[in-house]
C-alpha cells in the first residue's frame, strides 16, 4: 500500500515539475528569441502599430476632454458654492 501511495506522489510531483520546467523554458525562449517568425506582419506587431497610431491621433481629443473636464469641475464648484450661499440665506431668513 505504501508503495502505491509513494508511486502516485512521485508521479504527481514529477508531472508538476516537468510541466513547470517546460512552460518556463518555453516562456524564456519566447522572450529571448521570439516565436521564430521574423515577419513584420505578425499580428501582435500590427496591433501594436495600429494602437500607437491611434494613440497619437487621439492625443488631441484626450487633451480637449481634459480641458472640458477641468472646466466642468470649476463650474460644479461654483454651483456648489452658490447652493451653499443660498442655503445660508434661507437659514438666515428663517431665523429672522
N, C-alpha and C positions, 0 to 999 in steps of 0.2 A: 504494500500500500504506500509506504513511504517513497519507494522507487517511482511510482506513478506521479505522485504529487511533486516530487523533485523534478521529474522529467517535464511535466506541464509547466512548472515555474520557470525552468531554464528555457523552455521553448518560447514562452511569452517574453521573457527578458531578452533573449536573442533576437526575436522578431521585432521587438520595440527598438532595440539598439540598432539593428540593421536598417530599419525604416528611418530613424532619426539621422543616422550617418549618411544614408542615400540622399535624403531630402536636403540636408545641409551641404553636402558636397555639390549637389546639383545647383543649389542656390548660389554658392560661392563661384562655381564655374560660370553661371549666367552673369553674375556681377562683374567678373573679370573679363570674360571673352564674349559675352552676349549669347544670343541664341544660334549663332552660326550663319545668319543671313546678313549680308552687307548691303542689302538693297536700301535705297533712300525711301522707297515707298512702303516701308514697314508700317503697319497700321498704327502702332503707338507713336512713331515719329511724326506721321502725318497729322494725327490728332493733336500732338503737342504743337506742331507748327500752326495749325488752324487756331488752336486756343490762344497761342501767343499773339497772332494777328488780330483775333477778336478782342483780346485784352487791350491792345494798342488802340484799336478803333473805338472801343467803349470807354477809353480813358476820359474823353471829353464829356460823355454822358454821365459818368460817375462824378466828375467834378461839378457839373451842373446840379446833379441830385444832392450833393453835399452842400452846395450853396443854398439850395431850396430848403434843405433840412435845417440849416442854421437860421435862415430867415423865419421858418415856421416855429422854431424853438423860441426865437425872440418874440414873435407875435403871441405865442402861448404864454410866455412870461408876462407880457404887457396885459393880456386879457386876465390872467390870474391876479395881477396887481389891481386891475380895475374892479374885479369882482370883490376882492378883499376890501377895497376902499368903499364900495357900495354897501357891503355888509356892515362896515363900521358906521356909515352914515345912517343906515336903517336902525342899528342898535342905538345910536345917539339920539335919533328922532323918537324912538320908542321910550327911551328913558326920560325925555322931556315932556 
